[in-house]
Amino acid sequence: MSADLPRYFDYAATTPIDREAARAMLEAECEDFGNTSSPHIFGARAARRLEVVRTELASLLGAERVIFTGTGTEADNLALLGAELPDGQILVSQIEHKAVSLPAQLRAERDGRAFVELPVDGEGQLRLDALDEALQAPTALVSVMHANNEMGALQPLQEIAARAHAVGARVHSDAIQTAGKLPLNMRTLGVDFLALSAHKFYGPKGVGALALAGDATVQPVLFGGAHQAGLRPGTEDVGRAVGLLLALKRTLASHESESARLAELRAGFERRMQEVDGVAPVGAGGPRLPHICSLLIPRVAASALIDRLSAEGFGISSGSACNTGEAKASKVMLALGMQRAAAKCVVRISLGRHSDAEGLRALENCLRRHLAELRALAP
Ligand SMILES: Cc1ncc(COP(=O)(O)O)c(C=O)c1O
């Protein structure tokens, strides 16, 4: 393990690859390197290996079919732009990642459909009353992320999907933050399309998957060869698919004990940080993932804190995108009802496999020191 890993607190952005998954990936890249479309034994061997992985992943997810993609973003795009849909509007939550909200908007414009963003409450939970009201109009697709990447809010997907299906709409969920953290079964959740990204669960970067349930279908959004039944042309990366599946199985194997461990670490950290004037966890009153801690630190610009912590070797993050030096308030925080100024003062600390009490204490001390200094500098 790299010596500085205990200072990494940005597991919601990406995770270090699991060494077993990396080894299996490399072995597959070397042994089963053939092009799955090639008409010879090397191609056939790679194709066989990929189909074994695809079938196992589909079964793990309760899916009918899995399409491998290059990223989670691409899996979301394939669902939003490519899903075969009935007539009607497209509904998404107000706190979707741009990998969902942008293609959803594009699809609606392209097809001449209405596009509606549904509100969430102060804890980041989709307002089911608003969903019910919106579903009065003909609806083609409801897309709600399983858990939010900025503050971890977990959505009642089963209820959302049941309501959407009752009016004949399709359901897509970006499960990029929950895959590997929770067992996901599309039949139980009742969703038609589910997007995953391997690098969020200790798998390799550069591979994602779109899982399809029941009779859900997509049209391709990329055009080229006949790979993956033409639905996602381009030579498949068998090694990365192998790495994705193994990483997912390995994180799931310990998800219960790991979730309990991280929830306990986070509870102590949040309790201690709340001793600091005005500091408050975001969304802590609702169901949320155990490893994401979003902290509002009033009067301290998140970007300044992140820079100072980075200079001390810590990796933490925020939801605000920094454009030309000017931090923009996070859309997610605004959707929770936060004022624009406060929304720029939220940092995200996300825990994972290499997080421990000692590292978190060191982070806490560093945070306390710098936030006091920054507050002293503020006018
Ligand atoms: C909720 C969510 N959706 C989509 C993405 C995009 O995934 P990828 O980086 O694999 O394209 C991310 C990554 O930050 C995410 O957190």
The ligand as an ORCA input file, in Angstrom:
! r2SCAN-3c Opt
* xyz 0 1
  C     -22.991      9.791     -9.455
  C     -21.978      9.771    -10.550
  N     -22.380      9.596    -11.814
  C     -21.498      9.561    -12.844
  C     -20.144      9.707    -12.627
  C     -19.201      9.619    -13.785
  O     -18.511      8.399    -13.760
  P     -17.145      8.184    -14.618
  O     -16.109      8.990    -13.936
  O     -16.846      6.731    -14.567
  O     -17.419      8.640    -15.999
  C     -19.686      9.913    -11.328
  C     -18.249     10.134    -11.065
  O     -17.867     11.066    -10.367
  C     -20.620      9.948    -10.256
  O     -20.227     10.126     -8.996
*
